[in-house]
């Protein structure tokens, strides 16, 4: 019965190897997690999923394959494999507050599950509405699409959010490698850009050297060493204003994560495209600009440059002097971008707009060409690719 689960995972592009599948079968043979679907869910996810970005797809497959089943591989226990045709929602039944108040629970979770098994054995056909049998649109505690203050959803989408047990709950959808990121996921991706070294004061106990020295000397021989730190140095250029207003939350999360992950981090703001000036404080962007030449001269080639912006603007802002919408720029934005890529050969542009929309904007194509196609979508997969490219 578990082979469809394996093939469904592979079809959903969850990379499950045969070795991992055999490990799961061995764990099942040894009854590591028992026969309850909940326990099997946690066991199978721990054995089969190698990367948390696949959790959401795993949950979707698991919910589809094991919908309506309470036990796995137990031949002597009742099965709750309810025919799917029973579970098609007939209609949404709305009850008044007075009617809802009259509905009583069956007496706790254990009693609820015991009664569900009993009714599955007794029920002979499809049931729609009503207050006892398993079906749709009613007030029975079993089924879906109806209302009961203490129920078990059997098949179909949940409607009232009141079920005691919902096996198909997806808790990891924001970890999928095709969706936008949260701060936690950004931190995980940024950690791919690391190069550790031990520099500075001797402020950390070197346990191995201390043990070795003590064994050789015959007395306590304490050795200290510098703390192991990430030596990667990052310049973060953030587009602000205009069309980027829709991506403020995502950029804030990226900025917060970057400040945590990189000891050597400098940041600057720009608008639409890089010109002759950048700034640190958006409230004083017109009065306290930093010359871009100063940034180019101050930070040498061993820094990594990350630009964050949707690159959506008038093509004149990239190609023409005076094309900026905010001021008269003596040199085109493309000139300054070329200077940046010549100064820092490790460059990545992170675009918060979905990649499927990039082809609709001519300026996005221009910027991609200026950064040698090193533009990546601001998703988990895109950010990981960008970090791998910068780490080379």
Secondary structure, DSSP 8 states (H G I E B T S, - for coil): --HHHHHHHHHTT----HHHHHHHHHHHHTTSS-SBHHHHHHHHHHHH--SGGGHHHHHHHHHHHSTT--BSS-TTS------GGGGS--------HHHHHH----SSHHHHHHHHHHHHHH--S--BSSSSSSEESSSSSEEESS--SSEEE-SS--SSS-EEE-TT----GGGSTTSB--HHHHHHHHTTS--EEEEEEEEEE-HHHHHHHHHHHSS----EEEEEEE--EEEEEEE-SGGGGGGHHHHHHHHHHHHHH-SEEEEEEESSS--SEEES-GGGTTTSEEEHHHHHHHS-TTSEEEEE----S-HHHHHSTT--SSS--SS-HHHHHHHHHHH-SSEEEEE-S-GGGGGG-HHHHHHHHHTTT-EEESBHHHHHHHHHHHH-
